[in-house]
Amino acid sequence: MRQPARAADPARTEEVAAEPRRKAALILYLVPGSSSMAPHIALHEVGAVFEARPLSFARQEHRSADYLRLNPEGKVPTLLVNGRPLTEVAAILFYLARTFPAAGLLPQGDAAAEAAIVSWMSFIAATIHPARRQGLARASEVWGIAERRLGAREWAVDRYSIADIHLFRLYWRFANSLRPPPGTFPNLSAHYERMMARPAVQRTIAAESVIGYELPD
């Protein structure tokens, strides 16, 4: 995927869903294409009213004093819930799935299925996410594990869930930066294509592409 240049005026591309800024109960601080893409997709999936506030890595906006008061680690995403910050991708995805149960992103009343989703998300955060910085060989090794773990299933567990959103964002990054040879990960590639067909994913990518990516290859 070609990464467009950052728009000259990102403020005008800020995405405010359905209501004026003063009424937004949910505010997502994001950097296009970064880990915040996963909660951004989830917000669209659940149909939440929210405001997106893009930050710039290049301008070090995630290190500003105002932002560090919300997230002392200086990372994205941060989701403000009625003014209270919630950080870490897995936590935000879990919160959205629990808060909007009608979206079906987390099994209801099935502890085993819910634990399987937590297992996937723990694997994604602890093993897949850091592998990219360890080079192509290590990333390919880890994605091989994910390929076998996913198998020929349509989704990470029996049905579409927040685990698929989390997995997709990391594979989206891997596929578009390190560019594994075609056919290397057929199960993950099929999962990627299913995700890319989802309206929530399309809306998120469209919005973030307009702002522009600042991510290294």
TIRO-2110 file (N, C-alpha, C; in Angstrom, 1 decimal):
// TIRO-2110
0.9, -1.2, 0.0, N, 1, A
0.0, 0.0, 0.0, CA, 1, A
0.9, 1.2, 0.0, C, 1, A
0.6, 2.1, -1.0, N, 2, A
1.4, 3.3, -1.0, CA, 2, A
1.0, 4.2, 0.1, C, 2, A
2.0, 4.8, 0.8, N, 3, A
1.7, 5.7, 1.9, CA, 3, A
1.8, 7.2, 1.5, C, 3, A
0.6, 7.9, 1.5, N, 4, A
0.6, 9.2, 1.0, CA, 4, A
1.3, 10.2, 1.9, C, 4, A
1.6, 11.3, 1.4, N, 5, A
2.2, 12.4, 2.2, CA, 5, A
1.2, 12.9, 3.2, C, 5, A
1.7, 13.4, 4.3, N, 6, A
0.8, 14.0, 5.3, CA, 6, A
0.1, 15.3, 4.7, C, 6, A
-1.2, 15.4, 4.9, N, 7, A
-1.9, 16.5, 4.4, CA, 7, A
-1.4, 17.8, 5.0, C, 7, A
-1.5, 18.9, 4.3, N, 8, A
-0.9, 20.2, 4.7, CA, 8, A
-1.6, 20.7, 6.0, C, 8, A
-2.9, 20.4, 6.1, N, 9, A
-3.7, 20.9, 7.2, CA, 9, A
-4.5, 19.7, 7.8, C, 9, A
-3.8, 18.9, 8.7, N, 10, A
-4.5, 17.7, 9.2, CA, 10, A
-5.7, 18.1, 10.1, C, 10, A
-5.8, 19.3, 10.6, N, 11, A
-6.9, 19.6, 11.5, CA, 11, A
-8.3, 19.5, 10.7, C, 11, A
-8.2, 19.9, 9.4, N, 12, A
-9.5, 19.9, 8.7, CA, 12, A
-9.9, 18.5, 8.3, C, 12, A
-9.0, 17.5, 8.5, N, 13, A
-9.4, 16.1, 8.2, CA, 13, A
-9.8, 15.4, 9.5, C, 13, A
-9.8, 16.0, 10.6, N, 14, A
-10.2, 15.3, 11.8, CA, 14, A
-11.7, 14.8, 11.7, C, 14, A
-11.8, 13.6, 12.1, N, 15, A
-13.1, 12.8, 12.0, CA, 15, A
-13.9, 13.0, 13.2, C, 15, A
-15.1, 13.6, 13.1, N, 16, A
-16.0, 13.7, 14.2, CA, 16, A
-17.3, 13.0, 13.8, C, 16, A
-17.6, 11.9, 14.5, N, 17, A
-18.7, 11.1, 14.1, CA, 17, A
-20.0, 11.6, 14.7, C, 17, A
-20.8, 12.1, 13.9, N, 18, A
-22.2, 12.3, 14.2, CA, 18, A
-22.5, 13.5, 15.1, C, 18, A
-21.7, 13.8, 16.0, N, 19, A
-22.1, 14.9, 17.0, CA, 19, A
-21.0, 15.9, 17.0, C, 19, A
-21.3, 17.2, 17.4, N, 20, A
-20.3, 18.2, 17.6, CA, 20, A
-19.2, 17.8, 18.6, C, 20, A
-18.1, 18.4, 18.5, N, 21, A
-17.0, 18.1, 19.4, CA, 21, A
-17.3, 18.2, 20.9, C, 21, A
-18.1, 19.2, 21.2, N, 22, A
-18.4, 19.4, 22.6, CA, 22, A
-19.2, 18.3, 23.2, C, 22, A
-19.9, 17.5, 22.4, N, 23, A
-20.7, 16.4, 22.9, CA, 23, A
-20.1, 15.1, 22.9, C, 23, A
-18.8, 15.0, 22.3, N, 24, A
-18.2, 13.6, 22.1, CA, 24, A
-17.8, 13.1, 23.5, C, 24, A
-18.4, 11.9, 23.8, N, 25, A
-18.0, 11.2, 25.0, CA, 25, A
-16.7, 10.4, 24.9, C, 25, A
-16.4, 10.0, 23.6, N, 26, A
-15.2, 9.3, 23.3, CA, 26, A
-14.3, 10.0, 22.4, C, 26, A
-13.0, 10.2, 22.8, N, 27, A
-12.0, 10.9, 22.0, CA, 27, A
-10.8, 10.0, 21.8, C, 27, A
-10.5, 9.7, 20.6, N, 28, A
-9.4, 8.8, 20.3, CA, 28, A
-8.2, 9.6, 19.8, C, 28, A
-7.1, 9.6, 20.5, N, 29, A
-5.8, 10.2, 20.0, CA, 29, A
-5.1, 9.1, 19.2, C, 29, A
-4.7, 9.4, 18.0, N, 30, A
-4.2, 8.5, 17.1, CA, 30, A
-3.1, 9.1, 16.2, C, 30, A
-2.3, 8.2, 15.7, N, 31, A
-1.3, 8.5, 14.6, CA, 31, A
-1.7, 7.5, 13.5, C, 31, A
-2.0, 8.0, 12.3, N, 32, A
-2.4, 7.2, 11.2, CA, 32, A
-1.4, 6.0, 10.9, C, 32, A
-2.0, 4.8, 10.8, N, 33, A
-1.2, 3.6, 10.5, CA, 33, A
-0.5, 3.0, 11.7, C, 33, A
-0.5, 3.7, 12.8, N, 34, A
0.2, 3.1, 14.0, CA, 34, A
-0.8, 2.2, 14.8, C, 34, A
-0.4, 1.8, 16.0, N, 35, A
-1.2, 0.9, 16.8, CA, 35, A
-2.6, 1.4, 17.0, C, 35, A
-2.8, 2.7, 17.0, N, 36, A
-4.1, 3.3, 17.2, CA, 36, A
-5.1, 2.9, 16.1, C, 36, A
-4.6, 2.4, 15.0, N, 37, A
-5.5, 2.0, 13.9, CA, 37, A
-6.5, 0.9, 14.4, C, 37, A
-6.1, 0.0, 15.3, N, 38, A
-7.0, -1.0, 15.8, CA, 38, A
-8.2, -0.5, 16.5, C, 38, A
-8.0, 0.4, 17.5, N, 39, A
-9.2, 1.0, 18.2, CA, 39, A
-10.0, 1.9, 17.2, C, 39, A
-9.3, 2.5, 16.3, N, 40, A
-10.1, 3.3, 15.3, CA, 40, A
-11.0, 2.4, 14.5, C, 40, A
-10.6, 1.3, 14.1, N, 41, A
-11.4, 0.3, 13.4, CA, 41, A
-12.6, -0.1, 14.3, C, 41, A
-12.2, -0.5, 15.5, N, 42, A
-13.2, -0.9, 16.5, CA, 42, A
-14.3, 0.1, 16.7, C, 42, A
-14.0, 1.4, 16.8, N, 43, A
-14.9, 2.4, 17.0, CA, 43, A
-15.9, 2.4, 15.9, C, 43, A
-15.4, 2.3, 14.7, N, 44, A
-16.4, 2.2, 13.5, CA, 44, A
-17.2, 0.9, 13.6, C, 44, A
-16.6, -0.2, 14.0, N, 45, A
-17.3, -1.5, 14.0, CA, 45, A
-18.5, -1.4, 15.0, C, 45, A
-18.3, -0.7, 16.1, N, 46, A
-19.4, -0.7, 17.1, CA, 46, A
-20.4, 0.4, 16.9, C, 46, A
-20.1, 1.3, 16.0, N, 47, A
-20.9, 2.4, 15.7, CA, 47, A
-21.0, 3.5, 16.7, C, 47, A
-19.8, 3.7, 17.4, N, 48, A
-19.8, 4.7, 18.5, CA, 48, A
-19.7, 6.1, 18.0, C, 48, A
-20.2, 7.0, 18.7, N, 49, A
-20.0, 8.4, 18.5, CA, 49, A
-18.7, 8.8, 19.1, C, 49, A
-17.7, 9.3, 18.3, N, 50, A
-16.4, 9.6, 18.8, CA, 50, A
-15.8, 10.7, 18.0, C, 50, A
-14.7, 11.2, 18.6, N, 51, A
-13.9, 12.2, 17.9, CA, 51, A
-12.5, 11.7, 17.7, C, 51, A
-11.9, 11.8, 16.6, N, 52, A
-10.5, 11.4, 16.4, CA, 52, A
-9.6, 12.6, 16.4, C, 52, A
-8.6, 12.6, 17.2, N, 53, A
-7.6, 13.7, 17.2, CA, 53, A
-6.2, 13.2, 16.8, C, 53, A
-5.9, 13.4, 15.5, N, 54, A
-4.6, 13.0, 15.0, CA, 54, A
-3.4, 13.7, 15.7, C, 54, A
-2.4, 12.9, 15.9, N, 55, A
-1.1, 13.4, 16.4, CA, 55, A
0.0, 13.2, 15.4, C, 55, A
1.1, 13.9, 15.4, N, 56, A
2.2, 13.7, 14.5, CA, 56, A
3.4, 13.2, 15.2, C, 56, A
3.9, 12.1, 14.8, N, 57, A
5.2, 11.6, 15.3, CA, 57, A
6.3, 12.6, 14.9, C, 57, A
6.3, 13.1, 13.7, N, 58, A
7.3, 13.9, 13.1, CA, 58, A
7.4, 15.2, 13.9, C, 58, A
6.3, 15.7, 14.4, N, 59, A
6.3, 17.0, 15.2, CA, 59, A
6.4, 16.7, 16.7, C, 59, A
6.5, 15.4, 17.0, N, 60, A
6.7, 15.0, 18.4, CA, 60, A
5.5, 15.4, 19.3, C, 60, A
4.3, 15.4, 18.7, N, 61, A
3.1, 15.8, 19.4, CA, 61, A
2.7, 14.8, 20.5, C, 61, A
3.2, 13.6, 20.4, N, 62, A
2.9, 12.6, 21.4, CA, 62, A
3.8, 12.8, 22.6, C, 62, A
4.8, 13.7, 22.5, N, 63, A
5.7, 14.0, 23.6, CA, 63, A
5.4, 15.4, 24.2, C, 63, A
4.3, 16.0, 23.8, N, 64, A
3.9, 17.3, 24.3, CA, 64, A
3.5, 17.2, 25.8, C, 64, A
3.6, 18.2, 26.5, N, 65, A
3.2, 18.2, 28.0, CA, 65, A
1.8, 17.9, 28.1, C, 65, A
0.9, 18.4, 27.3, N, 66, A
-0.5, 18.2, 27.4, CA, 66, A
-0.8, 16.7, 27.2, C, 66, A
-0.2, 16.1, 26.1, N, 67, A
-0.5, 14.7, 25.9, CA, 67, A
0.1, 13.8, 27.0, C, 67, A
1.3, 14.1, 27.5, N, 68, A
1.9, 13.3, 28.5, CA, 68, A
1.1, 13.3, 29.8, C, 68, A
0.3, 14.3, 30.0, N, 69, A
-0.6, 14.3, 31.1, CA, 69, A
-1.7, 13.3, 31.0, C, 69, A
-2.1, 13.0, 29.7, N, 70, A
-3.1, 11.9, 29.5, CA, 70, A
-2.4, 10.5, 29.4, C, 70, A
-1.3, 10.5, 28.8, N, 71, A
-0.6, 9.2, 28.7, CA, 71, A
0.9, 9.4, 29.0, C, 71, A
1.4, 9.1, 30.2, N, 72, A
2.7, 9.4, 30.6, CA, 72, A
3.8, 8.7, 29.7, C, 72, A
3.4, 7.6, 29.1, N, 73, A
4.3, 6.9, 28.2, CA, 73, A
4.5, 7.6, 26.9, C, 73, A
3.7, 8.5, 26.5, N, 74, A
3.8, 9.2, 25.3, CA, 74, A
3.5, 8.3, 24.1, C, 74, A
2.6, 7.3, 24.2, N, 75, A
2.3, 6.4, 23.2, CA, 75, A
0.9, 6.7, 22.7, C, 75, A
0.6, 6.1, 21.5, N, 76, A
-0.8, 6.1, 21.0, CA, 76, A
-1.1, 4.6, 20.9, C, 76, A
-2.4, 4.3, 21.1, N, 77, A
-3.5, 5.2, 21.3, CA, 77, A
-3.8, 5.5, 22.7, C, 77, A
-4.6, 6.6, 22.9, N, 78, A
-5.2, 6.9, 24.1, CA, 78, A
-6.7, 7.2, 23.8, C, 78, A
-7.6, 6.6, 24.5, N, 79, A
-9.0, 6.9, 24.4, CA, 79, A
-9.5, 7.6, 25.6, C, 79, A
-10.0, 8.8, 25.4, N, 80, A
-10.7, 9.5, 26.5, CA, 80, A
-12.1, 9.0, 26.6, C, 80, A
-12.5, 8.5, 27.8, N, 81, A
-13.9, 8.1, 28.0, CA, 81, A
-14.5, 9.1, 29.1, C, 81, A
-15.3, 10.0, 28.6, N, 82, A
-15.8, 11.0, 29.4, CA, 82, A
-14.7, 11.7, 30.2, C, 82, A
-13.6, 12.0, 29.5, N, 83, A
-12.5, 12.7, 30.0, CA, 83, A
-11.4, 11.9, 30.8, C, 83, A
-11.7, 10.6, 30.9, N, 84, A
-10.7, 9.8, 31.6, CA, 84, A
-9.9, 9.0, 30.6, C, 84, A
-8.6, 9.0, 30.7, N, 85, A
-7.8, 8.3, 29.7, CA, 85, A
-7.7, 6.8, 29.9, C, 85, A
-7.8, 6.1, 28.8, N, 86, A
-7.6, 4.6, 28.8, CA, 86, A
-6.6, 4.4, 27.7, C, 86, A
-5.5, 3.6, 28.1, N, 87, A
-4.4, 3.4, 27.2, CA, 87, A
-4.3, 1.9, 26.9, C, 87, A
-3.4, 1.5, 26.0, N, 88, A
-3.1, 0.2, 25.5, CA, 88, A
-4.2, -0.4, 24.6, C, 88, A
-3.7, -0.9, 23.4, N, 89, A
-4.7, -1.3, 22.4, CA, 89, A
-5.6, -2.4, 23.0, C, 89, A
-5.1, -3.4, 23.6, N, 90, A
-5.9, -4.5, 24.1, CA, 90, A
-7.0, -4.0, 25.0, C, 90, A
-6.6, -3.1, 25.9, N, 91, A
-7.6, -2.6, 26.9, CA, 91, A
-8.7, -1.8, 26.2, C, 91, A
-8.3, -1.0, 25.3, N, 92, A
-9.3, -0.2, 24.6, CA, 92, A
-10.2, -1.1, 23.8, C, 92, A
-9.7, -2.1, 23.1, N, 93, A
-10.5, -3.0, 22.3, CA, 93, A
-11.5, -3.7, 23.2, C, 93, A
-11.0, -4.2, 24.4, N, 94, A
-11.8, -4.9, 25.3, CA, 94, A
-12.9, -4.0, 25.9, C, 94, A
-12.6, -2.7, 26.2, N, 95, A
-13.6, -1.8, 26.7, CA, 95, A
-14.7, -1.6, 25.6, C, 95, A
-14.3, -1.3, 24.4, N, 96, A
-15.3, -1.1, 23.4, CA, 96, A
-16.2, -2.3, 23.1, C, 96, A
-15.6, -3.5, 23.1, N, 97, A
-16.4, -4.7, 22.9, CA, 97, A
-17.4, -4.9, 24.1, C, 97, A
-17.0, -4.6, 25.3, N, 98, A
-17.8, -4.8, 26.4, CA, 98, A
-18.9, -3.7, 26.5, C, 98, A
-18.5, -2.5, 26.1, N, 99, A
-19.5, -1.4, 26.2, CA, 99, A
-20.5, -1.4, 25.1, C, 99, A
-20.2, -2.0, 24.0, N, 100, A
-21.1, -2.1, 22.9, CA, 100, A
-21.3, -3.6, 22.5, C, 100, A
-22.0, -4.3, 23.4, N, 101, A
-22.1, -5.8, 23.2, CA, 101, A
-22.9, -6.2, 21.9, C, 101, A
-23.8, -5.3, 21.4, N, 102, A
-24.6, -5.6, 20.2, CA, 102, A
-23.7, -5.8, 19.0, C, 102, A
-22.5, -5.2, 19.0, N, 103, A
-21.6, -5.3, 17.9, CA, 103, A
-21.0, -6.8, 17.8, C, 103, A
-21.1, -7.5, 18.8, N, 104, A
-20.6, -8.9, 18.8, CA, 104, A
-19.1, -9.1, 18.7, C, 104, A
-18.3, -8.2, 19.2, N, 105, A
-16.9, -8.3, 19.1, CA, 105, A
-16.3, -9.1, 20.2, C, 105, A
-17.1, -9.5, 21.2, N, 106, A
-16.6, -10.3, 22.3, CA, 106, A
-17.8, -11.3, 22.6, C, 106, A
-17.5, -12.6, 22.8, N, 107, A
-18.5, -13.5, 23.1, CA, 107, A
-19.2, -13.2, 24.4, C, 107, A
-20.5, -13.4, 24.5, N, 108, A
-21.2, -13.1, 25.7, CA, 108, A
-21.5, -14.5, 26.4, C, 108, A
-21.1, -14.6, 27.7, N, 109, A
-21.4, -15.8, 28.4, CA, 109, A
-20.7, -17.0, 28.1, C, 109, A
-19.5, -16.8, 27.4, N, 110, A
-18.7, -18.0, 27.0, CA, 110, A
-17.3, -17.7, 27.5, C, 110, A
-16.9, -18.1, 28.7, N, 111, A
-15.6, -17.8, 29.3, CA, 111, A
-14.5, -18.4, 28.4, C, 111, A
-14.7, -19.6, 27.9, N, 112, A
-13.6, -20.2, 27.1, CA, 112, A
-13.3, -19.4, 25.8, C, 112, A
-14.4, -19.0, 25.2, N, 113, A
-14.2, -18.2, 23.9, CA, 113, A
-13.5, -16.9, 24.2, C, 113, A
-14.0, -16.2, 25.3, N, 114, A
-13.4, -15.0, 25.7, CA, 114, A
-11.9, -15.1, 26.1, C, 114, A
-11.6, -16.2, 26.8, N, 115, A
-10.2, -16.5, 27.1, CA, 115, A
-9.3, -16.7, 25.9, C, 115, A
-9.9, -17.4, 24.8, N, 116, A
-9.2, -17.6, 23.6, CA, 116, A
-8.9, -16.3, 22.9, C, 116, A
-9.8, -15.3, 23.0, N, 117, A
-9.5, -14.0, 22.5, CA, 117, A
-8.4, -13.3, 23.2, C, 117, A
-8.5, -13.4, 24.6, N, 118, A
-7.4, -12.8, 25.4, CA, 118, A
-6.1, -13.4, 25.1, C, 118, A
-6.1, -14.7, 24.8, N, 119, A
-4.8, -15.5, 24.5, CA, 119, A
-4.3, -14.9, 23.2, C, 119, A
-5.1, -14.7, 22.2, N, 120, A
-4.6, -14.2, 20.9, CA, 120, A
-4.1, -12.8, 21.1, C, 120, A
-4.8, -12.0, 21.8, N, 121, A
-4.3, -10.6, 22.0, CA, 121, A
-3.0, -10.5, 22.8, C, 121, A
-2.9, -11.4, 23.7, N, 122, A
-1.6, -11.4, 24.5, CA, 122, A
-0.5, -11.8, 23.6, C, 122, A
-0.7, -12.8, 22.7, N, 123, A
0.3, -13.3, 21.8, CA, 123, A
0.7, -12.1, 20.8, C, 123, A
-0.3, -11.4, 20.3, N, 124, A
-0.1, -10.3, 19.4, CA, 124, A
0.7, -9.2, 20.1, C, 124, A
0.4, -8.8, 21.3, N, 125, A
1.0, -7.7, 21.9, CA, 125, A
2.5, -8.1, 22.4, C, 125, A
2.6, -9.3, 22.9, N, 126, A
3.9, -9.7, 23.5, CA, 126, A
4.9, -10.3, 22.5, C, 126, A
4.4, -11.0, 21.5, N, 127, A
5.3, -11.7, 20.6, CA, 127, A
5.3, -11.1, 19.2, C, 127, A
4.1, -10.8, 18.6, N, 128, A
4.1, -10.3, 17.2, CA, 128, A
4.6, -8.8, 17.2, C, 128, A
4.1, -8.0, 18.1, N, 129, A
4.4, -6.6, 18.0, CA, 129, A
5.9, -6.3, 18.1, C, 129, A
6.6, -6.8, 19.0, N, 130, A
8.0, -6.5, 19.1, CA, 130, A
8.9, -7.1, 18.0, C, 130, A
8.4, -8.1, 17.3, N, 131, A
9.2, -8.9, 16.3, CA, 131, A
9.6, -8.0, 15.2, C, 131, A
8.8, -7.0, 14.8, N, 132, A
9.1, -6.2, 13.6, CA, 132, A
10.4, -5.5, 13.8, C, 132, A
10.7, -5.0, 15.0, N, 133, A
11.9, -4.3, 15.2, CA, 133, A
13.1, -5.2, 15.3, C, 133, A
12.9, -6.5, 15.3, N, 134, A
14.0, -7.4, 15.4, CA, 134, A
14.5, -7.9, 14.0, C, 134, A
13.9, -7.3, 12.9, N, 135, A
14.4, -7.7, 11.6, CA, 135, A
13.4, -8.6, 10.9, C, 135, A
13.6, -8.7, 9.6, N, 136, A
12.7, -9.5, 8.7, CA, 136, A
12.7, -11.0, 9.1, C, 136, A
13.9, -11.5, 9.4, N, 137, A
14.0, -12.9, 9.8, CA, 137, A
13.2, -13.3, 11.0, C, 137, A
13.3, -12.5, 12.0, N, 138, A
12.5, -12.7, 13.3, CA, 138, A
11.0, -12.5, 13.0, C, 138, A
10.7, -11.4, 12.3, N, 139, A
9.3, -11.1, 12.0, CA, 139, A
8.7, -12.2, 11.2, C, 139, A
9.4, -12.8, 10.2, N, 140, A
8.9, -13.9, 9.4, CA, 140, A
8.7, -15.1, 10.3, C, 140, A
9.6, -15.4, 11.2, N, 141, A
9.5, -16.5, 12.1, CA, 141, A
8.2, -16.4, 13.0, C, 141, A
8.0, -15.2, 13.5, N, 142, A
6.8, -15.0, 14.4, CA, 142, A
5.6, -15.1, 13.6, C, 142, A
5.6, -14.5, 12.4, N, 143, A
4.4, -14.5, 11.6, CA, 143, A
4.1, -16.0, 11.1, C, 143, A
5.1, -16.8, 11.0, N, 144, A
4.9, -18.2, 10.7, CA, 144, A
4.1, -18.9, 11.8, C, 144, A
4.5, -18.5, 13.1, N, 145, A
3.7, -19.1, 14.2, CA, 145, A
2.2, -18.6, 14.1, C, 145, A
2.0, -17.3, 13.8, N, 146, A
0.6, -16.8, 13.7, CA, 146, A
-0.1, -17.5, 12.5, C, 146, A
0.6, -17.8, 11.5, N, 147, A
0.0, -18.5, 10.3, CA, 147, A
-0.5, -19.8, 10.7, C, 147, A
0.3, -20.6, 11.4, N, 148, A
-0.1, -21.9, 11.9, CA, 148, A
-1.2, -21.9, 12.9, C, 148, A
-1.1, -20.9, 13.8, N, 149, A
-2.1, -20.7, 14.8, CA, 149, A
-3.5, -20.4, 14.2, C, 149, A
-3.5, -19.5, 13.2, N, 150, A
-4.7, -19.2, 12.6, CA, 150, A
-5.3, -20.3, 11.8, C, 150, A
-4.4, -21.0, 11.0, N, 151, A
-4.8, -22.1, 10.2, CA, 151, A
-5.8, -21.7, 9.1, C, 151, A
-6.7, -22.5, 8.7, N, 152, A
-7.6, -22.2, 7.6, CA, 152, A
-8.9, -21.6, 8.2, C, 152, A
-8.9, -21.2, 9.4, N, 153, A
-10.2, -20.6, 10.0, CA, 153, A
-10.4, -19.3, 9.4, C, 153, A
-11.7, -18.9, 9.3, N, 154, A
-12.0, -17.6, 8.8, CA, 154, A
-11.6, -16.5, 9.7, C, 154, A
-11.8, -16.7, 11.0, N, 155, A
-11.4, -15.7, 12.0, CA, 155, A
-10.6, -16.3, 13.1, C, 155, A
-10.0, -15.5, 13.9, N, 156, A
-9.0, -16.0, 15.0, CA, 156, A
-9.7, -17.0, 15.9, C, 156, A
-10.9, -16.7, 16.3, N, 157, A
-11.7, -17.7, 17.0, CA, 157, A
-12.9, -18.0, 16.2, C, 157, A
-14.0, -18.6, 16.8, N, 158, A
-15.1, -19.1, 16.0, CA, 158, A
-15.9, -18.0, 15.2, C, 158, A
-15.8, -16.8, 15.7, N, 159, A
-16.5, -15.7, 15.0, CA, 159, A
-15.6, -14.4, 15.0, C, 159, A
-16.0, -13.4, 14.2, N, 160, A
-15.2, -12.2, 14.2, CA, 160, A
-15.2, -11.5, 15.5, C, 160, A
-14.0, -11.0, 15.9, N, 161, A
-13.9, -10.4, 17.3, CA, 161, A
-12.8, -9.4, 17.3, C, 161, A
-12.6, -8.8, 18.4, N, 162, A
-11.5, -7.8, 18.6, CA, 162, A
-10.1, -8.4, 18.3, C, 162, A
-10.0, -9.7, 18.5, N, 163, A
-8.7, -10.4, 18.2, CA, 163, A
-8.3, -10.2, 16.7, C, 163, A
-9.3, -10.3, 15.8, N, 164, A
-9.1, -10.1, 14.4, CA, 164, A
-8.7, -8.7, 14.1, C, 164, A
-9.3, -7.7, 14.7, N, 165, A
-8.9, -6.3, 14.5, CA, 165, A
-7.4, -6.1, 14.9, C, 165, A
-7.1, -6.7, 16.1, N, 166, A
-5.7, -6.5, 16.6, CA, 166, A
-4.7, -7.2, 15.7, C, 166, A
-5.0, -8.4, 15.2, N, 167, A
-4.2, -9.2, 14.3, CA, 167, A
-4.0, -8.5, 13.0, C, 167, A
-5.1, -8.0, 12.5, N, 168, A
-5.1, -7.3, 11.2, CA, 168, A
-4.2, -6.1, 11.2, C, 168, A
-4.2, -5.3, 12.2, N, 169, A
-3.4, -4.1, 12.2, CA, 169, A
-1.9, -4.4, 12.1, C, 169, A
-1.5, -5.4, 12.8, N, 170, A
-0.1, -5.8, 12.8, CA, 170, A
0.3, -6.4, 11.5, C, 170, A
-0.6, -7.2, 10.9, N, 171, A
-0.2, -7.8, 9.6, CA, 171, A
-0.3, -6.7, 8.5, C, 171, A
-1.2, -5.8, 8.6, N, 172, A
-1.3, -4.7, 7.6, CA, 172, A
0.1, -4.0, 7.6, C, 172, A
0.6, -3.7, 8.8, N, 173, A
1.9, -3.0, 8.9, CA, 173, A
3.0, -3.9, 8.3, C, 173, A
3.0, -5.1, 8.7, N, 174, A
4.1, -6.0, 8.2, CA, 174, A
4.0, -6.2, 6.7, C, 174, A
2.8, -6.4, 6.1, N, 175, A
2.7, -6.7, 4.7, CA, 175, A
3.0, -5.4, 3.9, C, 175, A
2.8, -4.2, 4.4, N, 176, A
3.1, -3.0, 3.6, CA, 176, A
4.4, -2.4, 3.9, C, 176, A
5.2, -2.9, 4.8, N, 177, A
6.5, -2.4, 5.1, CA, 177, A
7.6, -3.4, 4.8, C, 177, A
7.6, -4.6, 5.4, N, 178, A
8.6, -5.6, 5.1, CA, 178, A
8.3, -6.4, 3.9, C, 178, A
7.1, -6.4, 3.4, N, 179, A
6.7, -7.0, 2.2, CA, 179, A
7.1, -8.5, 2.0, C, 179, A
6.6, -9.4, 2.7, N, 180, A
6.9, -10.8, 2.5, CA, 180, A
6.6, -11.3, 1.1, C, 180, A
7.3, -12.2, 0.5, N, 181, A
7.0, -12.7, -0.9, CA, 181, A
5.5, -13.2, -0.9, C, 181, A
4.8, -13.0, -2.0, N, 182, A
3.5, -13.5, -2.2, CA, 182, A
3.4, -15.0, -1.9, C, 182, A
2.4, -15.4, -1.2, N, 183, A
2.2, -16.9, -0.9, CA, 183, A
2.9, -17.3, 0.3, C, 183, A
3.7, -16.5, 1.0, N, 184, A
4.4, -16.9, 2.2, CA, 184, A
3.5, -17.3, 3.3, C, 184, A
2.4, -16.4, 3.5, N, 185, A
1.5, -16.7, 4.6, CA, 185, A
0.1, -16.7, 4.1, C, 185, A
-0.3, -17.8, 3.4, N, 186, A
-1.7, -17.8, 2.8, CA, 186, A
-2.8, -17.6, 3.7, C, 186, A
-2.8, -18.2, 4.9, N, 187, A
-3.9, -18.0, 5.9, CA, 187, A
-4.0, -16.6, 6.3, C, 187, A
-2.9, -16.0, 6.7, N, 188, A
-2.9, -14.6, 7.1, CA, 188, A
-3.3, -13.6, 6.0, C, 188, A
-2.9, -14.0, 4.7, N, 189, A
-3.2, -13.1, 3.6, CA, 189, A
-4.7, -13.2, 3.3, C, 189, A
-5.3, -14.4, 3.5, N, 190, A
-6.8, -14.5, 3.3, CA, 190, A
-7.5, -13.7, 4.4, C, 190, A
-7.0, -13.8, 5.6, N, 191, A
-7.6, -13.0, 6.7, CA, 191, A
-7.5, -11.5, 6.4, C, 191, A
-6.4, -11.1, 5.9, N, 192, A
-6.1, -9.7, 5.6, CA, 192, A
-7.2, -9.3, 4.5, C, 192, A
-7.4, -10.1, 3.5, N, 193, A
-8.4, -9.7, 2.5, CA, 193, A
-9.8, -9.6, 3.1, C, 193, A
-10.1, -10.6, 3.9, N, 194, A
-11.5, -10.5, 4.6, CA, 194, A
-11.6, -9.2, 5.4, C, 194, A
-10.6, -8.9, 6.1, N, 195, A
-10.6, -7.6, 6.9, CA, 195, A
-10.7, -6.4, 6.0, C, 195, A
-9.9, -6.4, 4.9, N, 196, A
-10.0, -5.2, 4.0, CA, 196, A
-11.3, -5.0, 3.4, C, 196, A
-12.1, -6.0, 3.3, N, 197, A
-13.5, -5.9, 2.8, CA, 197, A
-14.5, -5.4, 3.7, C, 197, A
-14.1, -5.3, 5.0, N, 198, A
-15.1, -4.8, 6.0, CA, 198, A
-15.3, -3.3, 5.9, C, 198, A
-16.5, -2.8, 5.9, N, 199, A
-16.7, -1.3, 5.8, CA, 199, A
-16.0, -0.5, 6.9, C, 199, A
-15.9, -1.0, 8.1, N, 200, A
-15.2, -0.3, 9.2, CA, 200, A
-13.7, -0.2, 8.9, C, 200, A
-13.1, -1.2, 8.3, N, 201, A
-11.7, -1.1, 8.0, CA, 201, A
-11.5, -0.1, 6.8, C, 201, A
-12.4, -0.1, 5.8, N, 202, A
-12.3, 0.8, 4.7, CA, 202, A
-12.5, 2.2, 5.2, C, 202, A
-13.4, 2.5, 6.1, N, 203, A
-13.6, 3.8, 6.6, CA, 203, A
-12.4, 4.3, 7.3, C, 203, A
-11.8, 3.4, 8.1, N, 204, A
-10.6, 3.8, 8.9, CA, 204, A
-9.4, 4.1, 8.0, C, 204, A
-9.2, 3.3, 7.0, N, 205, A
-8.0, 3.5, 6.1, CA, 205, A
-8.2, 4.7, 5.3, C, 205, A
-9.5, 5.0, 4.9, N, 206, A
-9.7, 6.2, 4.1, CA, 206, A
-9.5, 7.4, 4.9, C, 206, A
-9.9, 7.5, 6.2, N, 207, A
-9.7, 8.6, 7.0, CA, 207, A
-8.3, 8.8, 7.3, C, 207, A
-7.6, 7.8, 7.6, N, 208, A
-6.2, 7.9, 8.0, CA, 208, A
-5.3, 8.2, 6.8, C, 208, A
-5.6, 7.7, 5.6, N, 209, A
-4.9, 8.0, 4.4, CA, 209, A
-4.9, 9.5, 4.1, C, 209, A
-6.1, 10.1, 4.3, N, 210, A
-6.2, 11.5, 4.0, CA, 210, A
-5.3, 12.3, 4.9, C, 210, A
-5.2, 12.0, 6.2, N, 211, A
-4.3, 12.6, 7.1, CA, 211, A
-2.8, 12.4, 6.7, C, 211, A
-2.5, 11.2, 6.3, N, 212, A
-1.2, 10.8, 5.8, CA, 212, A
-0.4, 10.1, 6.9, C, 212, A
0.4, 9.1, 6.4, N, 213, A
1.2, 8.3, 7.2, CA, 213, A
2.6, 8.9, 7.4, C, 213, A
3.2, 8.7, 8.6, N, 214, A
4.5, 9.1, 9.0, CA, 214, A
5.3, 8.0, 9.5, C, 214, A
5.1, 6.8, 9.0, N, 215, A
5.7, 5.6, 9.6, CA, 215, A
6.9, 5.2, 8.8, C, 215, A
7.9, 4.7, 9.4, N, 216, A
9.1, 4.2, 8.7, CA, 216, A
8.8, 2.9, 8.0, C, 216, A
9.6, 2.6, 6.9, N, 217, A
9.4, 1.4, 6.2, CA, 217, A
9.8, 0.2, 7.1, C, 217, A
END
